[in-house]
Amino acid sequence: MSYFMKTLSKILLAVPLLCCGQDLVAQDMDYVRSVVKTLSAPGYKGRGYFGDGAKKASEFIAGEFKKAGLIPLNQGSYYQNFNLSVNTFPGRVDVSLNGNKLVTAKDFLVDASSPACSGTFRIFPILRSDLANTSKILEILNHAAEHFILIDNRKVLAETAEQKSAISRNLDVLKSDPSLKIKGLIIYSTDKLTWTTLTEQGSRIVLHVNRADLDPAKLTQIELNVDAELVPEYSTRNVAGMIKGSSGTDSTVVITAHFDHLGMLGKDVYFPGANDNASGVSMMLSFVKQFSKKQPKYNTVFLGFSGEEIGILGSRAFVENPLVDLRKIKFLVNFDLAGTGDEGIKVVNATIHRDRFQQLVALNAANKLLKKVEPRGKACNSDHCWFHEQGVPSFFIYTQGGIAAYHDIYDRAETLPLTAFVPFFRLMDKFFNQL
Ligand SMILES: [Zn+2]
């Protein structure tokens, strides 16, 4: 074969690949990775409220909606404002135990409910098992007034159900009963540190400590400087845009993903939230791109929600003041945790919308896409919840398997595998086309 023919056949072979195969996917995955990387970057401050990280994320999403030509849903604007209250940690977060300085978010977390606390205090350690014994607790409380109690909460074998419930009841009292005189609580365990974010501030500071080289029985002194500020009326916003469908009907398909995460713990530590939920946002934005190039049959509404991590508040605000007629929603799919997939996907509300779930299973099998498509019942654990409560047919779908990072500083873009992102996207594309 001549050089010319060789070159020509190479070009001819390359054409189908360029048109619909690997190259297109590689390009799309570059976009997906760049979205995850952008939203998980330090400048987005964990997409919380202190430092306006969630606000910045909403601007990014609105920018992508605009680029794709989406119709703004709120009187010419993509934004829908609402207020929430949030306990923030805007300043110092320094903790030392017996002179050992702890590393924030690696060795310890400040419970999201905590008020500020500074000073040096004595520590009174007790065992988890002591929490089942009320007279023992009262005795310790007598000594520990204005100081800290440390609970060695490491797993113990052979706890009866009765003991378990007494322990958790008494632990709650120690954490939050305002009438107790103790200054703070240290909960020492070897469990993974998992953070959250809350709308309220409790009575006393609670620290979750996991540092194997410190013997909890020997800890006698805590020195700490923790700033906390409850912001009662923080204004945040959802992002809402639409692509018109070709059918001409007012039936609407809705694709949602929350863009907020846990924000910051102090000035330096942020929670990247790559899987939770930069990944879901990148899935939603992939469909923004897809449907802006290839018009969908039905009007398709894209909703980026704020306030999910703090109590599913953004989607609640939307359902209370809907920018689309909820009765016209043909189907809603919420993406939250789309970044793994080694074990396929789980579908919340599968047992309610059985036919739709069977459709997903059949499409997956016919196209050999994901390892598993598993059903789950109703669960009010993400933004689909309020829609479901209003009778909107909806699925919440999340990927399974892969990394264990969740609500911690290790949920990073660099280590997010995105293992099954392409087959997941293809499955959902086929599903949306079949609605
Ligand atoms: Zn989430």
Residues whose N, C-alpha, C, O or C-beta is under 5 A from the ligand:
A	BS01	ZN	D276 N277 D336
